[in-house]
Amino acid sequence: MEQQLTTRKEKQPLRNQAEQSARLVDHLLRWRYLLAAVIFILLVAFKVHGSSLNMWDAYVSEYADGQKSSLIAGEPRGVRSDEWLVQTPFSLSQTQTGLKTHNDVITLNGQDMVVGYNSPAWNLATLAKPFTWGYVLLGKEYGLSWYWNLKLIGLILFSFEIGLIVTRRNKYLALLASVWIPFSSALQWWFVSPVGDLVFFGLGFLVGIYNYFYYHSSVRRRVICAITAVIMASGFVLVIYPALQVPLGYLILLFLILLEFRKKIKLDKWDGVLIGGALLMTAIIVGGSLYGSLDSLKAVMDTAYPGKRVSLGGDMPKRDILLFLTNWKMPFQDVPYSNNSEISSFYQLFFVILPLSPFIFYKKIKENIYGFVLFVYCLFNLVWMSVQFPTIFAKLTLWSYVPEQRAMLSFGFAAVLLSLWFIDYLWNRQAKIPMMAWLGALGLNVVLYFFVLYTGNLRLYVTRMDIIGVLVVATVLIVALFKRWRTLFVLVLLGIIMVSGAFVNPISRGVSAVYGKKLAVEVEEINKKDPNQLWVGERLMYGYLPMLGVHTFNGVAFTPDLEAWKPLDPKGKDTFIYNRYAHINVEVGNQTPVLELMQKDAIIARLSPEKLKEYGIKYAVVYKPLEPLDTPTIHFEKLYGPDQNGAYIYRIND
């Protein structure tokens, strides 16, 4: 008896400590929106962001007096050129040129900023792009910080809410979701891209719609949810990236069909006003934005790439479906046979659930409807990646827009949601799965993991010790899941997620990597004295110069300008080369002017002095002396250089 009392006394402090921890978590969750707002304001105030803009230190390395690197920690990612070379430069260029819907300085005749990577502008479309509001309201430095932090904090909050939905309001599993989704490798490598945007908007829309009905008794909450749904639905459409919009659109539709309390709600007059108003506002934002960009959209649809691309499925190696096993290594060592972004994915438990699905769903579909629908959705994505479909099916369902690599992302995202549902099912619903069944699933997964890691391209990337480590960690995770060792499971899973995602993007402050350079200061000074002139830049200057607000002949063309190439291709024989989304490179020299396709999204224009003059180009940033190119009618005057990177600035005089 005395021993039992002693044991109880020993356990009491532990129980009290657990209760105190639970109360602390409850308080933090209750005030999560206020806490998020405070953190967001502080991060923006200090201009903190995760952009890889410091990649420009490798190409424009000389800082002006008093300027220094903005990198605080981590490593800028060269492979994320869509971010530091395209999307962020588009946004920064907008802040330098008046936030116009049509940016006149990117390429010869400018680019449409509704079509061009969701850039900030004074137009209706910006209402549906909340992470660009900072550029409009606060300028380039605070705007860049606003973009990164609003998206990350928003993803955390929306992921928590979607976790509540799929786990039947289990706040602790929802808290796990708030880390699992936003810090997944796929989202971190594709953070500033249509992938990150569409997951953000998709989650936000589902949360807005679900909570509208969940909190139906509160008019105030209905108003907030209706506004959220309008912004998120409009944003989702205006991303204009059907490769992921189509599969995520189907997933959203399935969730809407499954709203379990939709038939229990009695609609009132406020619903008529709010739902009708939401539909009207969404139509105005989307319709008004797209109407003004119809010509640009048509031009994009008619491109050789990506407009003419048609996918039929079946073109993805089966073993690549398990690439999530190597996500943990990619922040620290690049993949030698591909690029890190393309093979990044979501760590998930689908292949643990797959062999157990008969025990889970047989005669139990109705009570497990969320899990069943997510399971079927994942299966379809797997089939699409593995089997070629008839053209008519692909086009009728719009899956012809979905390359297998993007179906992989939608599969992984849905598999995370399914995994969250399954954890709740296993831990909180008295689920009965025979030990021999889950041990069999464990064995099957270990064998499958070993096969994938030890064969094919991955064998070029992972060592034997890596393979052993992955198998051991996966075994511990799966055993902890089924033995209901909750703390161990959560700690191992969070370790995998954070190692895979938290170290992908750097931590930086401000934009000195662009504007703090000697070259930038010189270009801006010349542009100030002689504005509105046409520039050209060799190498990566096509991405750098527009950020400085100068009109740049070459740049990144979302919308191809067929007329711009007539001086080089008067008969239109090379239309296939330049009728595409393209990074436009330029070389200045004595060679015969020519256009050449470098890869599916990059071309090079080799320009002679005569072509420079014909285009009206007055300034050039190049990497060699141009005096030898002087002609009786064209004189190259050096204004700057060479600097440490070999860059010169020349004025082209008649």
C-alpha positions as CSV (number, residue, x, y, z in Angstrom):
1,M,0.0,0.0,0.0
2,E,2.8,2.4,1.0
3,Q,4.6,1.6,-2.3
4,Q,1.5,2.3,-4.3
5,L,1.1,5.7,-2.6
6,T,4.8,6.5,-3.4
7,T,4.3,5.6,-7.0
8,R,1.3,7.8,-7.2
9,K,3.2,10.7,-5.7
10,E,6.0,10.2,-8.2
11,K,3.5,10.2,-11.1
12,Q,1.6,13.2,-9.9
13,P,4.3,15.8,-10.9
14,L,4.6,14.3,-14.3
15,R,0.8,14.5,-14.7
16,N,0.7,18.1,-13.5
17,Q,3.5,19.0,-15.9
18,A,1.7,17.4,-18.8
19,E,-1.5,19.3,-17.9
20,Q,0.4,22.6,-17.7
21,S,2.0,21.9,-21.1
22,A,-1.4,21.1,-22.5
23,R,-2.8,24.4,-21.1
24,L,0.1,26.3,-22.6
25,V,-0.5,24.8,-26.0
26,D,-4.2,25.6,-25.7
27,H,-3.5,29.3,-24.9
28,L,-1.1,29.5,-27.8
29,L,-3.6,28.0,-30.2
30,R,-6.4,30.3,-28.9
31,W,-4.2,33.3,-29.6
32,R,-2.5,31.9,-32.7
33,Y,-3.7,34.6,-35.1
34,L,-2.5,37.5,-32.9
35,L,0.8,35.7,-32.3
36,A,1.2,35.2,-36.1
37,A,0.5,38.8,-36.7
38,V,3.1,40.0,-34.2
39,I,5.7,37.6,-35.7
40,F,4.8,38.8,-39.2
41,I,5.2,42.4,-38.3
42,L,8.5,41.9,-36.6
43,L,9.9,39.9,-39.6
44,V,8.8,42.5,-42.1
45,A,10.1,45.4,-39.9
46,F,13.5,43.8,-40.0
47,K,13.2,43.0,-43.7
48,V,13.8,39.3,-43.2
49,H,13.1,37.0,-46.1
50,G,14.1,33.6,-47.7
51,S,15.0,34.7,-51.2
52,S,18.1,33.4,-52.9
53,L,18.9,36.9,-54.2
54,N,22.4,36.5,-52.9
55,M,23.0,34.3,-55.9
56,W,23.8,37.6,-57.6
57,D,26.9,37.8,-55.4
58,A,28.4,35.1,-57.7
59,Y,27.6,37.2,-60.9
60,V,27.8,40.8,-59.6
61,S,30.2,40.6,-56.7
62,E,31.5,44.1,-56.1
63,Y,29.6,46.0,-53.4
64,A,29.5,49.8,-53.4
65,D,31.0,51.6,-50.4
66,G,29.2,51.0,-47.2
67,Q,27.2,48.1,-48.6
68,K,27.5,44.4,-47.5
69,S,25.9,41.1,-48.1
70,S,22.3,40.6,-47.0
71,L,22.8,36.9,-46.2
72,I,22.3,36.0,-42.6
73,A,22.3,32.2,-42.7
74,G,21.9,29.3,-45.0
75,E,22.8,29.0,-48.7
76,P,21.2,30.8,-51.7
77,R,20.0,28.2,-54.1
78,G,21.2,28.5,-57.7
79,V,18.7,25.8,-58.8
80,R,15.8,28.1,-57.8
81,S,16.5,30.4,-60.7
82,D,12.7,30.7,-61.3
83,E,12.8,32.7,-58.0
84,W,16.0,34.8,-57.9
85,L,16.4,35.2,-61.7
86,V,12.7,35.6,-62.8
87,Q,9.9,36.0,-60.2
88,T,11.6,38.2,-57.7
89,P,13.2,40.4,-60.4
90,F,9.8,40.8,-62.0
91,S,8.4,42.1,-58.7
92,L,11.4,44.3,-57.9
93,S,11.2,45.7,-61.4
94,Q,7.6,46.6,-60.8
95,T,8.6,48.7,-57.8
96,Q,11.1,50.6,-59.9
97,T,8.7,51.3,-62.8
98,G,5.4,52.4,-61.3
99,L,3.6,49.1,-60.6
100,K,2.0,49.2,-64.1
101,T,-0.1,46.2,-65.4
102,H,2.2,46.3,-68.5
103,N,5.8,46.5,-67.5
104,D,7.5,48.4,-70.3
105,V,11.1,47.6,-69.3
106,I,11.2,43.8,-69.5
107,T,12.0,42.8,-73.1
108,L,11.7,45.0,-76.1
109,N,7.9,45.7,-76.0
110,G,7.3,44.8,-72.3
111,Q,5.4,42.1,-70.5
112,D,1.9,41.6,-69.1
113,M,2.2,41.5,-65.2
114,V,-1.1,39.6,-64.8
115,V,0.3,36.7,-66.8
116,G,3.9,37.2,-65.6
117,Y,4.3,35.3,-62.4
118,N,1.6,37.1,-60.4
119,S,3.6,40.3,-60.1
120,P,2.4,43.3,-58.0
121,A,0.6,46.0,-59.9
122,W,-2.1,48.6,-59.5
123,N,-4.9,46.4,-60.9
124,L,-7.8,44.2,-59.9
125,A,-5.6,41.0,-59.9
126,T,-3.5,42.3,-57.0
127,L,-6.5,42.0,-54.7
128,A,-6.2,38.2,-55.2
129,K,-2.4,38.2,-54.5
130,P,-2.1,39.1,-50.8
131,F,1.6,38.3,-50.7
132,T,2.3,41.0,-53.2
133,W,0.5,43.7,-51.2
134,G,3.7,44.6,-49.4
135,Y,5.3,45.7,-52.7
136,V,2.4,48.0,-53.4
137,L,2.2,49.4,-49.9
138,L,5.7,49.4,-48.6
139,G,8.2,49.2,-51.6
140,K,10.8,46.7,-52.6
141,E,12.6,45.8,-49.4
142,Y,9.7,45.5,-47.0
143,G,7.6,44.1,-49.9
144,L,10.0,41.2,-50.4
145,S,9.9,40.4,-46.7
146,W,6.1,40.7,-46.8
147,Y,5.9,38.2,-49.6
148,W,8.0,35.5,-47.9
149,N,6.6,35.8,-44.4
150,L,2.9,36.2,-45.3
151,K,3.1,33.1,-47.5
152,L,4.9,31.0,-44.9
153,I,2.8,32.1,-41.9
154,G,-0.3,31.8,-44.0
155,L,0.6,28.3,-44.9
156,I,1.2,27.4,-41.3
157,L,-2.2,28.8,-40.3
158,F,-4.1,27.3,-43.2
159,S,-2.4,23.9,-42.6
160,F,-3.5,23.9,-39.0
161,E,-7.1,24.5,-40.1
162,I,-7.0,21.8,-42.8
163,G,-5.6,19.5,-40.1
164,L,-8.6,20.2,-37.9
165,I,-10.8,19.2,-40.8
166,V,-9.3,15.9,-41.8
167,T,-8.7,14.8,-38.2
168,R,-12.1,15.6,-36.8
169,R,-10.9,18.7,-34.8
170,N,-7.9,17.0,-33.2
171,K,-5.9,20.1,-32.4
172,Y,-2.6,18.3,-31.7
173,L,-2.6,16.5,-35.0
174,A,-3.6,19.8,-36.6
175,L,-0.5,21.3,-35.0
176,L,1.5,18.6,-36.6
177,A,-0.1,19.5,-39.9
178,S,0.9,23.1,-39.5
179,V,4.6,22.0,-39.7
180,W,4.3,19.0,-41.9
181,I,2.7,20.8,-44.9
182,P,4.5,24.1,-45.1
183,F,8.0,22.7,-44.3
184,S,7.7,19.7,-46.7
185,S,10.6,19.5,-49.1
186,A,8.4,20.1,-52.1
187,L,6.9,23.3,-50.8
188,Q,10.2,24.7,-49.7
189,W,12.0,24.0,-52.9
190,W,9.0,25.4,-54.9
191,F,8.1,28.0,-52.4
192,V,8.2,31.0,-54.8
193,S,6.5,29.4,-57.8
194,P,3.0,28.4,-58.9
195,V,3.4,25.3,-56.7
196,G,3.7,27.3,-53.5
197,D,1.0,29.7,-54.6
198,L,-1.6,27.1,-55.5
199,V,-1.2,25.1,-52.3
200,F,-1.6,28.4,-50.4
201,F,-4.7,29.4,-52.3
202,G,-6.1,25.9,-52.3
203,L,-5.8,25.5,-48.6
204,G,-7.1,29.0,-47.9
205,F,-10.2,28.5,-50.1
206,L,-11.0,25.2,-48.4
207,V,-10.6,26.7,-45.0
208,G,-12.7,29.7,-45.9
209,I,-15.6,27.5,-47.3
210,Y,-15.5,24.9,-44.5
211,N,-15.3,27.4,-41.7
212,Y,-18.1,29.5,-43.3
213,F,-20.5,26.6,-42.5
214,Y,-18.7,25.4,-39.4
215,Y,-19.1,28.8,-37.7
216,H,-22.4,29.5,-39.4
217,S,-24.0,30.8,-36.2
218,S,-21.7,33.8,-36.2
219,V,-22.3,36.4,-38.9
220,R,-19.0,38.1,-38.2
221,R,-17.1,34.8,-38.9
222,R,-19.2,34.2,-42.0
223,V,-18.1,37.6,-43.4
224,I,-14.4,36.9,-42.7
225,C,-14.7,33.4,-44.3
226,A,-16.5,34.8,-47.3
227,I,-13.8,37.4,-47.9
228,T,-11.1,34.8,-47.5
229,A,-12.8,32.5,-50.0
230,V,-13.1,35.3,-52.5
231,I,-9.4,36.2,-52.3
232,M,-8.3,32.6,-52.3
233,A,-10.6,31.4,-55.2
234,S,-9.5,34.4,-57.3
235,G,-5.9,33.9,-56.5
236,F,-6.1,30.2,-57.4
237,V,-7.5,31.0,-60.8
238,L,-5.1,33.9,-61.6
239,V,-2.0,31.8,-61.0
240,I,-2.6,30.5,-64.5
241,Y,-0.7,27.3,-64.1
242,P,-3.0,24.4,-65.3
243,A,-0.3,21.8,-64.7
244,L,-1.1,21.9,-61.0
245,Q,-4.4,23.8,-61.1
246,V,-6.2,20.9,-62.7
247,P,-5.3,18.2,-60.1
248,L,-5.7,20.5,-57.1
249,G,-9.0,21.7,-58.6
250,Y,-10.3,18.2,-58.5
251,L,-9.1,17.8,-54.9
252,I,-10.9,21.0,-53.9
253,L,-14.0,19.8,-55.6
254,L,-14.0,16.5,-53.7
255,F,-13.6,18.3,-50.4
256,L,-16.6,20.6,-51.2
257,I,-18.7,17.6,-52.1
258,L,-17.8,16.0,-48.7
259,L,-18.8,18.9,-46.4
260,E,-20.4,16.7,-43.8
261,F,-22.7,19.3,-42.3
262,R,-23.8,21.1,-45.5
263,K,-27.3,19.5,-45.3
264,K,-27.7,20.4,-41.6
265,I,-27.3,24.1,-42.1
266,K,-30.4,26.3,-42.6
267,L,-29.5,29.1,-44.9
268,D,-30.7,32.6,-44.0
269,K,-30.8,36.1,-45.5
270,W,-27.1,36.7,-44.6
271,D,-26.2,33.6,-46.7
272,G,-27.9,35.1,-49.7
273,V,-26.0,38.4,-49.3
274,L,-22.6,36.8,-48.5
275,I,-22.6,33.9,-50.9
276,G,-24.1,36.0,-53.7
277,G,-21.6,38.8,-53.0
278,A,-18.7,36.4,-52.8
279,L,-19.6,34.9,-56.2
280,L,-20.0,38.3,-57.7
281,M,-16.7,39.7,-56.3
282,T,-14.8,36.6,-57.5
283,A,-16.3,37.0,-61.0
284,I,-15.4,40.7,-61.1
285,I,-11.8,40.1,-59.9
286,V,-11.1,37.1,-62.1
287,G,-13.1,38.3,-65.1
288,G,-11.8,41.9,-65.0
289,S,-8.2,40.7,-64.6
290,L,-8.3,38.1,-67.4
291,Y,-10.3,40.4,-69.8
292,G,-7.5,42.9,-69.8
293,S,-4.9,40.2,-70.6
294,L,-6.8,38.1,-73.2
295,D,-4.3,38.8,-75.9
296,S,-1.4,37.8,-73.7
297,L,-3.2,34.6,-72.6
298,K,-3.9,33.7,-76.2
299,A,-0.3,34.3,-77.1
300,V,0.8,32.0,-74.2
301,M,-1.6,29.3,-75.3
302,D,-0.3,29.4,-78.8
303,T,3.4,29.0,-77.8
304,A,5.5,26.0,-78.8
305,Y,6.3,25.7,-75.1
306,P,4.4,25.3,-72.9
307,G,1.2,26.0,-74.8
308,K,1.4,23.0,-77.2
309,R,2.5,20.6,-74.5
310,V,0.0,17.6,-74.1
311,S,0.4,15.0,-71.4
312,L,-1.2,11.6,-71.5
313,G,0.4,10.1,-68.4
314,G,2.6,7.1,-67.9
315,D,5.9,8.8,-68.4
316,M,7.3,8.6,-64.9
317,P,9.7,5.9,-63.7
318,K,7.9,3.9,-61.0
319,R,10.8,4.2,-58.5
320,D,10.7,8.0,-58.7
321,I,7.4,8.0,-56.9
322,L,9.4,7.3,-53.7
323,L,11.9,10.1,-54.1
324,F,10.6,11.5,-50.8
325,L,13.1,9.1,-49.2
326,T,16.0,11.4,-50.2
327,N,14.5,14.8,-49.3
328,W,16.4,15.0,-46.1
329,K,19.8,15.0,-47.9
330,M,19.0,17.6,-50.6
331,P,19.5,20.8,-48.5
332,F,23.1,19.7,-47.8
333,Q,24.1,17.9,-51.1
334,D,22.8,18.5,-54.6
335,V,21.5,15.7,-56.6
336,P,24.0,14.8,-59.4
337,Y,21.6,13.5,-62.1
338,S,18.7,16.0,-61.8
339,N,18.0,19.2,-59.9
340,N,16.8,19.3,-56.3
341,S,13.5,21.1,-57.1
342,E,12.3,18.6,-59.6
343,I,12.8,15.6,-57.3
344,S,11.6,17.2,-54.1
345,S,8.4,15.8,-52.8
346,F,6.2,15.3,-49.7
347,Y,7.1,12.8,-47.0
348,Q,4.0,10.7,-46.5
349,L,2.6,7.3,-45.4
350,F,0.6,6.3,-48.5
351,F,2.6,3.1,-49.1
352,V,2.0,2.1,-45.5
353,I,-1.7,2.7,-45.9
354,L,-2.0,1.0,-49.3
355,P,-1.6,-2.7,-48.2
356,L,-3.8,-2.0,-45.2
357,S,-6.6,-0.4,-47.2
358,P,-8.9,-3.5,-47.2
359,F,-8.8,-3.5,-43.3
360,I,-9.6,0.2,-43.3
361,F,-12.3,0.7,-45.9
362,Y,-14.0,-2.7,-46.5
363,K,-17.6,-2.1,-45.6
364,K,-16.5,1.1,-43.7
365,I,-16.4,3.7,-46.5
366,K,-19.2,5.9,-45.2
367,E,-17.7,6.4,-41.7
368,N,-14.2,6.9,-43.3
369,I,-15.3,8.9,-46.2
370,Y,-12.6,11.6,-46.1
371,G,-9.9,8.9,-45.9
372,F,-11.5,6.9,-48.7
373,V,-11.8,9.8,-51.1
374,L,-8.2,10.9,-50.4
375,F,-7.1,7.4,-50.9
376,V,-8.8,7.1,-54.3
377,Y,-7.5,10.4,-55.4
378,C,-4.0,9.4,-54.6
379,L,-4.5,6.1,-56.5
380,F,-5.6,8.0,-59.6
381,N,-2.6,10.2,-59.5
382,L,-0.4,7.1,-59.2
383,V,-2.2,5.5,-62.2
384,W,-1.8,8.7,-64.2
385,M,2.0,8.7,-63.5
386,S,2.3,5.0,-64.4
387,V,-0.1,4.4,-67.3
388,Q,-0.7,6.2,-70.6
389,F,-4.3,7.3,-71.1
390,P,-6.3,7.9,-74.3
391,T,-5.9,11.4,-75.7
392,I,-9.7,12.0,-75.6
393,F,-9.8,11.1,-71.9
394,A,-6.9,13.4,-71.1
395,K,-8.4,16.3,-73.0
396,L,-11.9,15.9,-71.7
397,T,-10.8,15.8,-68.1
398,L,-8.2,18.5,-68.6
399,W,-5.4,16.2,-67.4
400,S,-3.7,16.7,-70.7
401,Y,-2.3,19.8,-69.0
402,V,-0.8,17.8,-66.2
403,P,2.8,16.5,-66.7
404,E,3.6,13.5,-64.6
405,Q,6.1,15.5,-62.4
406,R,3.3,17.8,-61.4
407,A,0.9,14.9,-60.7
408,M,3.6,13.7,-58.4
409,L,3.2,16.9,-56.4
410,S,-0.5,16.7,-56.2
411,F,-0.2,13.0,-55.2
412,G,2.3,13.9,-52.4
413,F,0.2,16.8,-51.1
414,A,-3.0,14.6,-50.9
415,A,-1.0,11.8,-49.4
416,V,0.0,14.0,-46.5
417,L,-3.6,14.8,-45.9
418,L,-4.4,11.1,-46.1
419,S,-1.6,10.4,-43.7
420,L,-3.0,12.9,-41.1
421,W,-6.4,11.3,-41.5
422,F,-4.9,7.8,-41.0
423,I,-3.0,8.8,-37.8
424,D,-6.2,10.1,-36.3
425,Y,-8.0,7.0,-37.5
426,L,-5.4,4.7,-35.9
427,W,-4.9,6.6,-32.6
428,N,-8.4,8.1,-31.8
429,R,-11.0,5.8,-33.4
430,Q,-10.2,2.4,-31.7
431,A,-9.1,1.2,-35.1
432,K,-8.3,-2.6,-35.2
433,I,-5.6,-3.5,-37.6
434,P,-4.1,-7.0,-36.9
435,M,-0.5,-7.0,-35.8
436,M,0.4,-9.4,-38.6
437,A,-1.1,-7.0,-41.1
438,W,0.8,-3.9,-40.1
439,L,4.0,-6.0,-39.7
440,G,3.5,-7.1,-43.2
441,A,3.0,-3.5,-44.3
442,L,6.2,-2.6,-42.5
443,G,8.1,-5.4,-44.2
444,L,6.8,-4.5,-47.6
445,N,7.8,-0.8,-47.2
446,V,11.3,-1.7,-46.0
447,V,11.8,-3.9,-49.0
448,L,10.4,-1.3,-51.3
449,Y,12.5,1.4,-49.8
450,F,15.6,-0.6,-50.1
451,F,14.9,-1.5,-53.8
452,V,14.3,2.1,-54.7
453,L,17.4,3.4,-52.9
454,Y,19.7,0.7,-54.0
455,T,18.8,0.7,-57.7
456,G,18.6,3.3,-60.5
457,N,19.7,6.9,-60.3
458,L,19.4,7.2,-56.5
459,R,22.3,4.8,-56.2
460,L,24.4,7.7,-57.6
461,Y,23.3,9.9,-54.7
462,V,22.9,7.9,-51.5
463,T,25.6,5.9,-49.8
464,R,25.2,2.5,-48.0
465,M,25.1,4.3,-44.7
466,D,22.5,6.6,-46.0
467,I,20.4,3.6,-47.0
468,I,20.8,2.0,-43.7
469,G,19.9,5.2,-41.9
470,V,16.7,5.7,-44.0
471,L,15.6,2.2,-43.4
472,V,16.2,2.4,-39.6
473,V,14.4,5.7,-39.3
474,A,11.5,4.5,-41.4
475,T,11.1,1.4,-39.4
476,V,11.1,3.3,-36.1
477,L,8.5,5.7,-37.5
478,I,6.2,3.0,-38.7
479,V,6.5,0.9,-35.5
480,A,5.9,4.0,-33.4
481,L,2.8,4.7,-35.4
482,F,1.2,1.3,-34.9
483,K,2.3,0.9,-31.3
484,R,0.9,4.3,-30.6
485,W,4.1,5.7,-29.2
486,R,2.8,9.1,-30.0
487,T,5.7,11.2,-28.7
488,L,8.4,9.1,-30.5
489,F,6.4,9.1,-33.7
490,V,5.9,12.9,-33.7
491,L,9.5,13.6,-32.8
492,V,10.8,11.4,-35.6
493,L,8.4,12.7,-38.2
494,L,9.1,16.3,-37.3
495,G,12.8,15.6,-37.5
496,I,12.4,14.2,-41.0
497,I,10.2,17.2,-42.1
498,M,12.4,19.9,-40.6
499,V,15.7,18.5,-41.9
500,S,14.1,18.1,-45.3
501,G,12.5,21.6,-45.5
502,A,13.7,24.1,-42.9
503,F,17.3,24.2,-44.4
504,V,16.3,24.7,-48.0
505,N,16.0,28.4,-48.3
506,P,18.4,30.9,-46.8
507,I,17.7,33.7,-44.3
508,S,18.5,37.1,-45.7
509,R,17.8,40.8,-44.9
510,G,17.1,43.5,-47.4
511,V,18.0,43.7,-51.1
512,S,21.7,44.8,-51.1
513,A,22.5,41.8,-53.1
514,V,21.0,43.6,-56.1
515,Y,21.0,47.4,-55.3
516,G,24.1,47.5,-53.2
517,K,26.5,46.7,-56.1
518,K,28.9,49.1,-57.9
519,L,27.4,48.0,-61.2
520,A,23.9,48.8,-60.0
521,V,24.8,52.2,-58.8
522,E,26.5,53.0,-62.1
523,V,23.5,51.7,-64.2
524,E,21.0,53.7,-62.1
525,E,23.1,56.9,-62.4
526,I,23.3,56.5,-66.2
527,N,19.6,55.9,-66.4
528,K,18.9,58.9,-64.2
529,K,20.9,61.2,-66.5
530,D,19.7,59.6,-69.8
531,P,16.3,57.9,-69.0
532,N,14.1,55.8,-71.2
533,Q,16.9,54.3,-73.3
534,L,17.1,50.7,-74.5
535,W,19.7,48.5,-72.9
536,V,21.0,45.0,-73.6
537,G,22.9,42.7,-71.3
538,E,25.0,39.6,-71.8
539,R,25.0,36.5,-69.6
540,L,22.5,36.9,-66.7
541,M,22.1,40.7,-67.1
542,Y,18.7,40.0,-68.7
543,G,17.4,39.3,-65.2
544,Y,19.5,41.9,-63.4
545,L,19.0,45.1,-65.4
546,P,15.1,45.1,-65.2
547,M,15.4,45.2,-61.4
548,L,17.2,48.5,-61.8
549,G,14.3,50.0,-63.8
550,V,16.1,50.2,-67.1
551,H,14.4,49.1,-70.4
552,T,16.2,45.9,-71.3
553,F,16.0,44.4,-74.8
554,N,16.4,40.9,-73.5
555,G,14.7,39.5,-70.4
556,V,12.3,36.7,-69.5
557,A,9.4,36.6,-71.9
558,F,6.3,35.0,-70.5
559,T,4.4,36.3,-73.4
560,P,6.4,35.9,-76.7
561,D,6.7,39.1,-78.8
562,L,6.8,37.7,-82.4
563,E,7.1,41.2,-83.9
564,A,10.3,41.9,-81.9
565,W,12.3,39.3,-83.8
566,K,11.5,40.4,-87.4
567,P,14.9,42.2,-87.8
568,L,16.5,38.9,-87.1
569,D,13.9,36.7,-88.8
570,P,12.1,38.8,-91.4
571,K,10.4,35.7,-93.1
572,G,9.4,34.0,-89.8
573,K,11.3,30.8,-90.5
574,D,12.5,30.6,-86.9
575,T,9.2,31.1,-85.1
576,F,9.5,27.8,-83.3
577,I,12.7,29.1,-81.6
578,Y,11.2,32.3,-80.1
579,N,7.5,31.5,-79.8
580,R,7.8,30.3,-76.3
581,Y,8.2,31.2,-72.7
582,A,11.9,32.0,-72.8
583,H,15.0,33.4,-71.0
584,I,16.4,35.6,-73.7
585,N,20.2,35.6,-73.7
586,V,22.3,37.9,-75.9
587,E,25.8,37.9,-77.3
588,V,27.3,41.0,-78.9
589,G,29.9,40.4,-81.6
590,N,30.9,40.5,-85.2
591,Q,29.2,37.2,-86.0
592,T,26.3,36.9,-88.3
593,P,23.1,37.7,-86.4
594,V,21.3,34.5,-85.5
595,L,18.7,33.1,-83.1
596,E,19.3,29.7,-81.5
597,L,17.3,27.5,-79.1
598,M,19.5,26.6,-76.1
599,Q,16.8,24.6,-74.3
600,K,13.1,24.4,-74.1
601,D,12.8,27.7,-72.1
602,A,16.0,29.6,-73.2
603,I,17.1,31.1,-76.5
604,I,20.1,33.2,-77.5
605,A,20.2,36.1,-79.9
606,R,23.7,36.9,-81.4
607,L,23.7,40.6,-82.3
608,S,26.1,42.5,-84.5
609,P,26.8,46.2,-84.1
610,E,24.4,46.9,-87.0
611,K,21.6,45.0,-85.3
612,L,22.2,46.9,-82.1
613,K,21.7,50.1,-84.0
614,E,18.7,48.8,-85.9
615,Y,17.0,47.9,-82.6
616,G,17.8,51.3,-81.2
617,I,19.9,49.9,-78.3
618,K,22.0,52.6,-76.7
619,Y,23.6,50.9,-73.7
620,A,25.2,47.5,-73.3
621,V,26.4,45.6,-70.3
622,V,28.9,43.1,-71.7
623,Y,31.9,40.9,-70.6
624,K,34.5,41.9,-73.2
625,P,35.9,45.1,-74.7
626,L,33.7,46.3,-77.6
627,E,36.1,48.9,-79.1
628,P,37.2,46.3,-81.7
629,L,33.6,46.2,-83.0
630,D,33.7,49.9,-84.0
631,T,32.5,50.7,-87.5
632,P,32.6,53.9,-89.5
633,T,29.0,54.6,-88.3
634,I,29.0,52.9,-84.9
635,H,31.3,53.8,-82.0
636,F,31.4,52.0,-78.6
637,E,32.2,54.3,-75.7
638,K,33.3,52.6,-72.4
639,L,31.6,54.1,-69.3
640,Y,32.4,51.5,-66.7
641,G,34.6,48.4,-66.2
642,P,36.0,46.0,-66.2
643,D,34.9,45.1,-62.6
644,Q,35.8,42.0,-60.6
645,N,33.4,39.9,-62.7
646,G,34.7,41.3,-66.0
647,A,31.6,43.5,-66.7
648,Y,31.7,46.6,-68.8
649,I,29.1,49.3,-69.6
650,Y,29.2,50.8,-73.1
651,R,27.3,53.6,-74.8
652,I,26.6,52.9,-78.4
653,N,27.0,56.2,-80.4
654,D,26.3,56.8,-84.1
